[in-house]
Amino acid sequence: MQIHHLSEKNSVLNHFLGEIRNVNVHNDSMRFRRNIERIGEIMAYELSKELAYEAVEIQTPLAIKKTTQIKDKLVLCSILRAGLTLHLGFLNYFDTAENGFISAYRYHPNNDDDFEIKVEYQAVADINNKNVLLMDPMLATGQSIVSVYNKLLERGTPAAIHIAVVIAAPEGIDFLKKNLPENCHLWIAAIDEKLNEHYYIVPGLGDAGDLAFGSKL
């Protein structure tokens, strides 16, 4: 698996990462959503450097100009509900991409810390021979992403898989390395220290879905 860790170099990305973590800032839901969206835009720009391009000619008001445009066909797929704002950031840049949405959540059958991943609702475009960009703000254990990836493969065979996460735990990265193909690209804005005993990322930021859209039952 090819890992792209984007916050290793200082940029405005680190500024936005600081705001989504800061308890004095991130409880403003509108600002939190916008910051995740802006992080998605930065990640989309960086990811765009790995795509295939083709030469084209365009007509300007004065002459013909040779340039390039994205050749790869893209499907943006987010994991509901937390992935929606990150999805929008990518869609702002890849505005002609097709889209997909899949729900995945932790199900605790015994009301303790043990859980399994439930993958239910899905509305996904045709992924055959296309580059699939799978997005989820938090990579904790990695089980949600692997479960969704396996569900997607029931629908077809993509040409390439790119996974985009805002904050990742080392345990989740290791899980993806063991359970996803080597040619996958993993795009990470920031890598944190660890998972705690409840399988949440430390220092993390809390529940991204709740911060963006409010508490759930």
PAZAPA-4460 file (N, C-alpha, C; in steps of 0.05 Angstrom, whole numbers, plus 32768, in hexadecimal, padded with zeros to 4 digits):
% residues 217
    n_x    n_y    n_z   ca_x   ca_y   ca_z    c_x    c_y    c_z   seq   type   mol
   8011   7FE8   8000   8000   8000   8000   8012   8019   8000     1      M     A
   800B   802C   7FEF   801A   8045   7FEE   800C   8059   8000     2      Q     A
   801C   8063   8014   8011   8076   8028   801B   8092   8022     3      I     A
   8009   80A5   8022   800F   80C1   801D   8007   80D0   8036     4      H     A
   801A   80D8   8046   8015   80E6   805F   8019   8104   805A     5      H     A
   8003   8113   8059   8004   812E   804E   800D   8144   8062     6      L     A
   800A   813F   807C   8011   8154   808F   802E   8152   8098     7      S     A
   803E   8142   808C   805B   8140   8093   8069   815B   808D     8      E     A
   805F   8169   8078   806A   8183   8072   8056   8199   807A     9      K     A
   8060   81AF   8085   804E   81C4   808E   803F   81D0   8076    10      N     A
   8025   81D4   8079   8015   81E2   8065   7FFB   81EA   8074    11      S     A
   7FEA   81F7   8065   7FD0   8200   8071   7FC0   81E8   807A    12      V     A
   7FC6   81D0   806F   7FB8   81B8   8078   7FBB   81B5   8096    13      L     A
   7FD2   81BA   80A2   7FD6   81B7   80BE   7FC5   81CB   80CE    14      N     A
   7FC1   81E2   80C3   7FB0   81F6   80D0   7F93   81EC   80D3    15      H     A
   7F89   81E0   80BD   7F6E   81D6   80BE   7F6C   81BD   80D0    16      F     A
   7F81   81AD   80D0   7F81   8196   80E2   7F80   819F   80FF    17      L     A
   7F8F   81B4   8106   7F8E   81BF   8121   7F72   81C8   8129    18      G     A
   7F64   81D5   8116   7F49   81DF   811D   7F35   81C8   8121    19      E     A
   7F37   81B3   8111   7F23   819E   8115   7F28   818E   812F    20      I     A
   7F40   8190   813A   7F46   8182   8153   7F40   8194   816C    21      R     A
   7F42   81AE   8169   7F41   81C1   817F   7F25   81C2   818B    22      N     A
   7F22   81BB   81A5   7F07   81BB   81B1   7EFB   81D7   81B3    23      V     A
   7F0C   81EC   81B1   7F02   8207   81B1   7EF8   8211   8196    24      N     A
   7EFC   8200   8181   7EF4   8207   8166   7EE1   81F2   815A    25      V     A
   7EE7   81D8   815E   7ED9   81C4   814E   7EBC   81BF   8156    26      H     A
   7EB3   81CA   816C   7E97   81C7   8173   7E85   81D9   8163    27      N     A
   7E90   81EB   8153   7E81   81FA   813F   7E7D   81E8   8127    28      D     A
   7E66   81DC   8125   7E61   81C7   8110   7E66   81D1   80F4    29      S     A
   7E5E   81EA   80EF   7E62   81F4   80D4   7E7F   81F7   80CD    30      M     A
   7E8F   8201   80E1   7EAB   8204   80DC   7EB9   81E9   80DA    31      R     A
   7EB0   81D6   80EA   7EBC   81BB   80E8   7EB7   81AF   80CC    32      F     A
   7E9E   81B1   80C3   7E98   81A6   80A8   7EA9   81B4   8093    33      R     A
   7EAB   81CE   8095   7EBB   81DD   8080   7ED8   81D6   8081    34      R     A
   7EE3   81D2   8099   7EFF   81CA   809B   7F04   81AE   8090    35      N     A
   7EF2   819C   8095   7EF5   8181   8089   7EF4   8183   806B    36      I     A
   7EE1   8194   8061   7EDE   8197   8044   7EF8   81A3   8038    37      E     A
   7F04   81B7   8046   7F1D   81C3   803C   7F34   81AF   803D    38      R     A
   7F34   819E   8051   7F49   8188   8052   7F45   8176   803A    39      I     A
   7F2C   816F   8034   7F26   815F   801D   7F30   816B   8003    40      G     A
   7F2D   8186   8000   7F37   8193   7FE9   7F55   8191   7FE6    41      E     A
   7F63   8195   7FFC   7F80   8192   7FFC   7F88   8176   7FF5    42      I     A
   7F7B   8162   8000   7F81   8146   7FFA   7F7B   8140   7FDD    43      M     A
   7F66   814B   7FD2   7F5F   8146   7FB6   7F75   8151   7FA4    44      A     A
   7F7F   8169   7FAA   7F94   8174   7F9A   7FAD   8162   7F9B    45      Y     A
   7FB5   8159   7FB2   7FCC   8148   7FB4   7FC8   812D   7FA6    46      E     A
   7FB0   8122   7FA9   7FAA   8109   7F9C   7FAA   810C   7F7D    47      L     A
   7FA2   8123   7F74   7FA0   8128   7F57   7FBB   8124   7F49    48      S     A
   7FD1   8126   7F58   7FEB   8123   7F4C   7FF1   8106   7F44    49      K     A
   7FE1   80F3   7F4F   7FE6   80D7   7F49   7FD3   80CD   7F33    50      E     A
   7FC2   80DE   7F28   7FAF   80D5   7F14   7FBC   80D6   7EF8    51      L     A
   7FAF   80C9   7EE5   7FB8   80CA   7EC9   7FAB   80E2   7EBB    52      A     A
   7FBB   80EE   7EA9   7FB1   8105   7E9A   7FB5   8101   7E7C    53      Y     A
   7FA6   8110   7E6D   7FA8   810E   7E50   7FAA   812A   7E44    54      E     A
   7FB9   812C   7E2D   7FBC   8145   7E20   7FA3   814D   7E11    55      A     A
   7F9B   8166   7E13   7F84   8170   7E05   7F8A   818C   7DFA    56      V     A
   7F7A   8195   7DE7   7F7C   81B0   7DDD   7F62   81BE   7DE3    57      E     A
   7F63   81D7   7DED   7F4B   81E6   7DF2   7F4C   8200   7DE3    58      I     A
   7F35   820A   7DDC   7F33   8223   7DCE   7F2F   823A   7DE2    59      Q     A
   7F42   824C   7DE3   7F3F   8265   7DF2   7F33   827A   7DE0    60      T     A
   7F2C   8292   7DEB   7F22   82A7   7DD9   7F35   82AF   7DC3    61      P     A
   7F50   82A9   7DC7   7F64   82B3   7DB4   7F72   829D   7DA5    62      L     A
   7F73   8285   7DB0   7F83   8270   7DA2   7F7D   8255   7DAE    63      A     A
   7F8B   8241   7DA2   7F8A   8226   7DAD   7FA0   8222   7DC2    64      I     A
   7F99   8217   7DD9   7FAC   8212   7DEE   7FAE   81F4   7DF4    65      K     A
   7FC6   81EA   7DF4   7FCA   81CE   7DFC   7FCC   81CC   7E1A    66      K     A
   7FBF   81B8   7E26   7FC0   81B4   7E43   7FBA   8197   7E49    67      T     A
   7FB5   8191   7E62   7FAF   8175   7E69   7F96   8175   7E7B    68      T     A
   7F88   815E   7E7B   7F71   815A   7E8C   7F71   813E   7E97    69      Q     A
   7F63   813A   7EAE   7F62   8120   7EBB   7F57   810B   7EA8    70      I     A
   7F65   80F5   7EA5   7F5C   80E0   7E94   7F4D   80CA   7EA3    71      K     A
   7F55   80C6   7EBC   7F49   80B1   7ECD   7F2C   80B7   7ED2    72      D     A
   7F1B   80A2   7ED2   7F00   80A5   7EDB   7EFE   80A0   7EF9    73      K     A
   7EF1   80B2   7F07   7EF2   80B1   7F24   7ED6   80AC   7F30    74      L     A
   7ED6   809C   7F46   7EBE   8099   7F56   7EC5   80A0   7F72    75      V     A
   7EB8   80B5   7F7D   7EBC   80BD   7F99   7EA8   80AE   7FAA    76      L     A
   7EB2   80A0   7FBE   7EA0   8090   7FCF   7EA6   8096   7FEC    77      C     A
   7E92   80A1   7FFA   7E96   80A7   8017   7E86   8094   8028    78      S     A
   7E91   8091   8041   7E83   8080   8055   7E72   8092   8066    79      I     A
   7E58   808C   8065   7E45   809D   8074   7E48   8098   8092    80      L     A
   7E43   80AE   80A2   7E3C   80C8   8099   7E53   80DC   809A    81      R     A
   7E68   80D3   80A9   7E7E   80E5   80AF   7E8D   80ED   8095    82      A     A
   7E8C   80DC   8081   7E9C   80E1   8068   7E90   80F6   8056    83      G     A
   7E78   8100   805C   7E6A   8112   8049   7E79   812C   8045    84      L     A
   7E83   8138   805A   7E91   8152   8057   7EAC   814F   8049    85      T     A
   7EBA   8139   804E   7ED3   8134   8040   7ECD   812F   8023    86      L     A
   7EB8   8120   801D   7EAF   811B   8002   7EAB   8135   7FF3    87      H     A
   7E9E   8148   7FFF   7E98   8161   7FF2   7EB2   8170   7FEA    88      L     A
   7EC6   816E   7FFC   7EE0   817B   7FF5   7EEC   816F   7FDC    89      G     A
   7EEB   8154   7FDA   7EF5   8147   7FC2   7EE4   814E   7FA9    90      F     A
   7ECA   814F   7FAD   7EB8   8155   7F97   7EBC   8171   7F8C    91      L     A
   7EC4   8184   7F9E   7ECA   819F   7F95   7EE0   81A0   7F80    92      N     A
   7EF3   818C   7F81   7F09   818B   7F6E   7F03   8178   7F58    93      Y     A
   7EF8   8161   7F5E   7EF2   814D   7F49   7ED4   814E   7F43    94      F     A
   7ECC   8164   7F37   7EB0   816A   7F35   7EA1   815A   7F20    95      D     A
   7EB0   814C   7F0E   7EA3   813B   7EFB   7EA3   811D   7F04    96      T     A
   7EAD   8118   7F1B   7EAE   80FC   7F25   7E92   80F1   7F2B    97      A     A
   7E90   80D7   7F28   7E78   80C9   7F31   7E7A   80C5   7F4F    98      E     A
   7E64   80BD   7F5C   7E64   80BC   7F79   7E57   80A3   7F84    99      N     A
   7E5F   809D   7F9E   7E53   8087   7FAC   7E52   808C   7FCA   100      G     A
   7E3F   8080   7FD7   7E3B   8084   7FF4   7E34   8069   8001   101      F     A
   7E43   8062   8016   7E3F   8049   8024   7E3E   804E   8042   102      I     A
   7E2B   8042   8050   7E2A   8045   806D   7E39   802E   807A   103      S     A
   7E49   8035   808E   7E57   8021   809E   7E59   802B   80BB   104      A     A
   7E54   801A   80CE   7E54   8022   80E9   7E5D   800B   80FC   105      Y     A
   7E66   8013   8114   7E6D   7FFF   8128   7E54   7FF5   8136   106      R     A
   7E51   7FDB   8135   7E3A   7FCE   8143   7E45   7FBF   815B   107      Y     A
   7E3B   7FC6   8173   7E44   7FBA   818C   7E2F   7FA6   8196   108      H     A
   7E30   7F8D   818F   7E1B   7F7A   8196   7E19   7F75   81B4   109      P     A
   7E2F   7F79   81C3   7E2E   7F73   81DF   7E2F   7F8D   81F0   110      N     A
   7E2C   7FA4   81E3   7E2D   7FBE   81F0   7E47   7FC2   8200   111      N     A
   7E5D   7FB8   81F4   7E78   7FBD   81FF   7E8A   7FC8   81E9   112      D     A
   7EA4   7FC7   81ED   7EB6   7FD3   81D9   7EB9   7FC1   81C0   113      D     A
   7EB2   7FA8   81C2   7EB5   7F97   81AA   7E9F   7F9E   8196   114      D     A
   7EA7   7F9E   817D   7E94   7FA6   8168   7E99   7F97   814E   115      F     A
   7E85   7F98   813C   7E88   7F8F   8121   7E7E   7FA6   810F   116      E     A
   7E87   7FA6   80F6   7E7F   7FBB   80E4   7E67   7FB2   80D4   117      I     A
   7E53   7FC3   80D4   7E3A   7FBF   80C4   7E3C   7FD1   80AC   118      K     A
   7E3A   7FC5   8094   7E39   7FD5   807B   7E1D   7FD0   8070   119      V     A
   7E0E   7FE6   806D   7DF2   7FE3   8064   7DEC   7FF3   804B   120      E     A
   7DE2   800C   804E   7DDA   801B   8036   7DF1   8021   8024   121      Y     A
   7DEC   801E   800A   7E00   8026   7FF6   7DF3   8030   7FDD   122      Q     A
   7DFD   8045   7FD2   7DF5   8050   7FB8   7E0F   8058   7FAA   123      A     A
   7E18   8047   7F98   7E33   804A   7F8C   7E31   8048   7F6E   124      V     A
   7E40   805A   7F60   7E42   8059   7F43   7E52   8040   7F3B   125      A     A
   7E51   803A   7F21   7E61   8024   7F16   7E7F   802A   7F1B   126      D     A
   7E8D   8017   7F27   7EA9   801B   7F2E   7EBC   800C   7F1C   127      I     A
   7EB2   7FFC   7F09   7EC3   7FEC   7EF8   7ED7   7FFE   7EE8   128      N     A
   7EF1   7FF7   7EEA   7F06   8004   7EDC   7F08   8022   7EE1   129      N     A
   7EFF   802A   7EF9   7F01   8046   7F01   7F12   8049   7F1A   130      K     A
   7F1C   8061   7F1F   7F2A   8066   7F38   7F16   806C   7F4E   131      N     A
   7F16   805C   7F63   7F03   8060   7F79   7F12   806E   7F8F   132      V     A
   7F07   8084   7F99   7F12   8093   7FAF   7EFF   808F   7FC7   133      L     A
   7F08   807F   7FDA   7EF8   8078   7FF1   7F00   808A   8009   134      L     A
   7EEC   8098   8014   7EF2   80AE   8028   7EE4   80A9   8042   135      M     A
   7EF3   80AD   8058   7EE8   80AD   8073   7EFB   80BD   8084   136      D     A
   7EF1   80D1   8094   7F03   80E2   80A3   7F16   80D4   80B6   137      P     A
   7F0C   80BF   80C3   7F1B   80B2   80D8   7F22   8095   80D1   138      M     A
   7F3C   808E   80D2   7F45   8073   80CF   7F4E   8069   80EA   139      L     A
   7F3D   805B   80F8   7F43   8051   8113   7F4D   8034   8111   140      A     A
   7F3B   8020   8113   7F43   8004   8110   7F48   7FFC   80F3   141      T     A
   7F3B   800A   80E1   7F3D   8003   80C4   7F27   7FF0   80BB   142      G     A
   7F17   7FE5   80CE   7F04   7FD1   80C7   7EEE   7FDC   80B5   143      Q     A
   7EE5   7FF5   80B9   7ED0   8000   80A8   7ED9   8003   808C   144      S     A
   7EF1   800D   8087   7EFB   8011   806C   7EFE   7FF6   805E   145      I     A
   7F09   7FE2   806B   7F0C   7FC8   805F   7EF1   7FBB   8058   146      V     A
   7EDE   7FBE   806B   7EC3   7FB3   8066   7EB5   7FC0   804E   147      S     A
   7EB8   7FDB   804C   7EAC   7FE9   8036   7EBB   7FE2   801C   148      V     A
   7ED5   7FE0   801D   7EE4   7FD8   8005   7EDB   7FBD   7FFA   149      Y     A
   7ED8   7FAA   800C   7ECF   7F8F   8004   7EB2   7F90   7FF8   150      N     A
   7EA1   7FA2   8004   7E86   7FA5   7FF9   7E87   7FB1   7FDD   151      K     A
   7E99   7FC4   7FD9   7E9B   7FD0   7FBF   7EA3   7FBC   7FAA   152      L     A
   7EB5   7FAA   7FB1   7EBE   7F96   7F9D   7EA8   7F84   7F93   153      L     A
   7E92   7F82   7FA2   7E7B   7F73   7F98   7E6E   7F81   7F80   154      E     A
   7E74   7F9A   7F7D   7E67   7FAA   7F67   7E79   7FAB   7F4E   155      R     A
   7E92   7FA3   7F50   7EA3   7FA5   7F39   7EC1   7FA6   7F41   156      G     A
   7ED2   7FAB   7F2D   7EEE   7FAC   7F31   7EF9   7FC7   7F29   157      T     A
   7F02   7FD7   7F3D   7F0C   7FF1   7F36   7F28   7FF0   7F2A   158      P     A
   7F30   8004   7F1B   7F4B   8006   7F10   7F5F   800C   7F26   159      A     A
   7F57   801C   7F39   7F69   8024   7F4F   7F58   802C   7F67   160      A     A
   7F64   8029   7F7F   7F56   8031   7F98   7F67   8046   7FA6   161      I     A
   7F5B   805C   7FAD   7F68   8071   7FBD   7F56   8074   7FD6   162      H     A
   7F62   8073   7FEE   7F54   8076   8007   7F5E   8090   8014   163      I     A
   7F4B   80A1   801B   7F52   80BB   8026   7F46   80BD   8042   164      A     A
   7F57   80C3   8056   7F4E   80C6   8071   7F5C   80DF   807D   165      V     A
   7F4F   80EC   808F   7F5A   8105   809B   7F6D   80FD   80B2   166      V     A
   7F64   80ED   80C4   7F75   80E5   80DB   7F76   80C6   80DD   167      I     A
   7F8E   80BB   80E0   7F91   809E   80E1   7FA0   8096   80FA   168      A     A
   7F9A   807E   8104   7FA9   8072   8119   7FBC   805D   810D   169      A     A
   7FD3   8059   8118   7FE6   8045   810D   7FD9   8029   810B   170      P     A
   7FC8   8022   811E   7FBB   8007   811D   7FAA   8004   8105   171      E     A
   7F9C   801A   80FD   7F8B   8019   80E6   7F9B   8017   80CC   172      G     A
   7FB1   8025   80CB   7FC3   8024   80B4   7FCD   8007   80B0   173      I     A
   7FD6   7FFB   80C6   7FE0   7FE0   80C5   7FCA   7FCC   80BB   174      D     A
   7FB1   7FD1   80C5   7F9B   7FBF   80BD   7F96   7FC1   809F   175      F     A
   7F97   7FDA   8094   7F93   7FDD   8077   7FAA   7FD0   8067   176      L     A
   7FC2   7FD3   8071   7FD9   7FC6   8063   7FD5   7FA8   8061   177      K     A
   7FCA   7F9C   8075   7FC6   7F7F   8076   7FAE   7F75   8066   178      K     A
   7F9B   7F87   8061   7F81   7F7E   8056   7F79   7F8B   803B   179      N     A
   7F8A   7F9C   8031   7F84   7FA9   8017   7F9B   7FA3   8004   180      L     A
   7F96   7FA5   7FEA   7FAB   7FA0   7FD7   7FC3   7FB3   7FD9   181      P     A
   7FDA   7FAA   7FD0   7FF2   7FBB   7FD3   7FF1   7FD4   7FC1   182      E     A
   7FE1   7FD3   7FAB   7FE0   7FEA   7F99   7FCC   7FFF   7FA2   183      N     A
   7FC0   7FFC   7FB9   7FAF   8011   7FC3   7FBF   8029   7FCC   184      C     A
   7FB4   8041   7FC9   7FC0   805A   7FD4   7FB0   8062   7FEC   185      H     A
   7FBF   8068   8002   7FB2   8071   801B   7FBC   808E   801F   186      L     A
   7FA9   80A1   801F   7FAE   80BD   8022   7FA6   80C5   803E   187      W     A
   7FB9   80D0   804E   7FB4   80D6   806A   7FBC   80F3   806F   188      I     A
   7FAA   8103   807B   7FB2   811E   8083   7FC4   811D   809B   189      A     A
   7FBD   810D   80AF   7FCD   810C   80C8   7FCC   80F0   80D4   190      A     A
   7FE3   80E7   80DF   7FE5   80CE   80ED   7FE8   80D3   810A   191      I     A
   7FD6   80C8   811A   7FD6   80CC   8137   7FE5   80B6   8146   192      D     A
   7FE3   80B7   8161   7FF4   80A6   8171   7FEA   8089   8173   193      E     A
   7FD0   8085   8179   7FC7   806A   817F   7FA9   8069   8181   194      K     A
   7F9E   8051   8185   7F82   804D   818D   7F81   8049   81AB   195      L     A
   7F6C   8053   81B8   7F68   804E   81D4   7F5A   8034   81D8   196      N     A
   7F53   802E   81F1   7F46   8014   81F7   7F2A   8011   81EB   197      E     A
   7F1F   8027   81E3   7F04   8027   81D6   7F06   8028   81B7   198      H     A
   7F1F   8026   81AD   7F24   8026   8190   7F1E   8041   8183   199      Y     A
   7F23   8056   8192   7F22   8071   8187   7F3E   807D   8185   200      Y     A
   7F41   808F   8171   7F5C   809A   816C   7F63   80AF   8181   201      I     A
   7F7C   80AD   818A   7F88   80BF   819D   7FA0   80CD   8190   202      V     A
   7FA2   80E8   8191   7F90   80FB   819D   7F76   8100   818D   203      P     A
   7F76   80FA   8173   7F5E   80FB   8163   7F50   8116   8164   204      G     A
   7F35   8114   8162   7F25   812D   8164   7F09   8128   816F   205      L     A
   7F02   810F   8175   7EE7   8108   817D   7ED9   80FA   8166   206      G     A
   7EBE   80FB   8167   7EAE   80EE   8152   7EA9   8102   813B   207      D     A
   7EB5   80FC   8124   7EB3   810F   810D   7E97   8112   8104   208      A     A
   7E87   80FC   8104   7E6B   80FE   80FB   7E5B   8110   810E   209      G     A
   7E5E   810D   8128   7E50   811D   813B   7E58   813B   8139   210      D     A
   7E72   8140   8135   7E7B   815B   8134   7E70   8169   811B   211      L     A
   7E6D   815A   8105   7E63   8165   80EC   7E45   8168   80EC   212      A     A
   7E37   8154   80F7   7E1A   8153   80F2   7E09   8151   810C   213      F     A
   7E16   8150   8123   7E07   814E   813C   7E07   8132   8147   214      G     A
   7DFF   8130   8160   7DFF   8115   816E   7DEA   8103   8162   215      S     A
   7DF0   80E9   8163   7DDD   80D5   815A   7DD3   80C5   8172   216      K     A
   7DBD   80B6   816E   7DB3   80A5   8184   7DC5   808D   8188   217      L     A
***
